[in-house]
């Protein structure tokens, strides 16, 4: 039979457990053991509390994790895949990046100097970096010319993003004119009117 002191100790244990639980739960960062120890001085009791919390939460949606001698509640690995929320934040590409991507898509594999020659302006390093970061371009084979320059080509992620199964599905000049993206009466590079016979 439990004595009054046992009952007091048991109540004391549950209150301390609630304090430790609330402290870990309320913290955005893992709580160091030393901070928990400042709340419960007796390390044996603290270890029992942590073990009890670990057991209590082992079959729940959140689990108690030990991270480098610090404690945190984290989503259970069993359900974490159902809670991932991916929100795509789209930033519009700069005109230079759009032009560069178009040139790479239609002229691949193409070197940096060829891109600059087609665009008529120098290419900033950031433009290629943005397209690489998006995963839409990748390095191609080195060109067999003096200096062996690196070429660029589109990636599978480019095809996937734009709903293409292969590069042959890229729209041609007639498709672009018919869609209204290009003026039907202009030649693309020097804007001379097309003569209708």
Buried (B, 14 or more C-beta within 10 A) or exposed (E): EEEEEEEEEEEEBEEBBEBBBEBBEEBEEBBBBEBBEEEBEEEEBBEBBBEBBBEEBEEEEEBBBEEEEBBBBEBBEEEEEEEEEEEEEEEEBEEBBEBBBEBBBBBBBBBBBBBBEBBEEEBEEEBBEBBBEBEBBBEBEEBEEEEEBEBBBBBEEBBEEEEBEEEEEBEEEEEBBEEEEBEEEEEEEEEEEEEEE
